[in-house]
Amino acid sequence: MAFPTAVNSQITDSVTQANTQVLGLAPATAMGNLLQATAQALANAAHNATTSQQQSNITAQAATTMGVTTLYSIDTSSDAVGTKQIYA
């Protein structure tokens, strides 16, 4: 029980208990905030990795398409005539 004052002892006990509760919850609240921030950072990292991989796949697909297009655009009939003239 609190020491006697001009304020009702029930009031001082109530305030003391409320303050003790706030101080008691502070470490758990701080830890919860830390874990939440860490989870958010890891989620952002995973999202960035996924987006980067998707963009790399699009770039690789475009490069492959250009390579195949280049190979198909070579005039093989003229190459065959030129090769025949070289060996003939």
C-alpha positions in Angstrom: 0.0 0.0 0.0 1.2 3.5 -0.8 2.3 5.9 1.8 -0.4 8.3 3.0 -0.7 11.6 1.1 -3.3 14.2 0.5 -4.5 12.1 -2.5 -6.6 9.1 -2.0 -4.4 6.0 -1.7 -6.5 4.1 -4.2 -5.7 6.8 -6.8 -2.0 6.6 -6.2 -2.1 2.8 -6.3 -4.0 3.0 -9.6 -1.4 5.4 -11.2 1.5 3.4 -9.9 0.1 0.2 -11.3 -0.6 1.9 -14.7 3.0 3.2 -14.8 4.4 -0.2 -13.9 2.3 -1.8 -16.6 3.7 0.7 -19.2 7.2 0.1 -18.1 6.7 -3.7 -18.1 5.3 -3.7 -21.6 8.0 -1.5 -23.1 10.5 -4.3 -23.9 7.9 -6.5 -25.5 6.6 -3.5 -27.6 10.1 -2.7 -28.7 10.8 -6.3 -29.6 7.6 -6.5 -31.6 8.5 -3.3 -33.5 11.9 -4.7 -34.3 10.5 -8.0 -35.5 7.9 -6.2 -37.6 10.5 -3.9 -39.2 12.8 -6.9 -39.9 9.9 -8.8 -41.5 9.1 -5.9 -43.7 12.7 -5.5 -44.8 13.0 -9.2 -45.7 9.7 -9.1 -47.6 11.0 -6.1 -49.6 14.2 -8.0 -50.3 12.3 -11.1 -51.5 10.1 -8.9 -53.7 13.1 -7.1 -55.2 14.8 -10.4 -56.0 11.7 -11.7 -57.7 11.3 -8.6 -59.8 15.0 -8.6 -60.7 14.8 -12.3 -61.8 11.7 -11.5 -63.9 13.4 -8.6 -65.6 16.5 -10.7 -66.3 14.4 -13.4 -67.9 12.7 -10.8 -70.2 16.1 -9.5 -71.2 17.4 -13.0 -71.9 14.3 -13.8 -74.0 14.7 -10.7 -76.0 18.4 -11.5 -76.6 17.5 -15.0 -77.7 14.8 -13.8 -80.0 17.3 -11.3 -81.7 19.9 -14.1 -82.0 17.4 -16.5 -83.7 16.1 -13.7 -85.9 19.7 -12.9 -87.0 20.4 -16.5 -87.8 17.2 -16.8 -89.8 17.9 -13.6 -91.7 21.1 -14.9 -93.3 20.6 -15.6 -97.0 21.6 -19.2 -97.1 21.0 -19.6 -100.9 23.6 -16.9 -101.7 26.0 -18.5 -99.2 25.6 -21.9 -101.0 26.3 -20.3 -104.4 29.4 -18.5 -103.0 30.7 -21.7 -101.4 30.1 -23.6 -104.7 32.2 -21.1 -106.6 35.0 -21.2 -104.1 35.2 -25.0 -104.2 34.5 -25.3 -107.9 
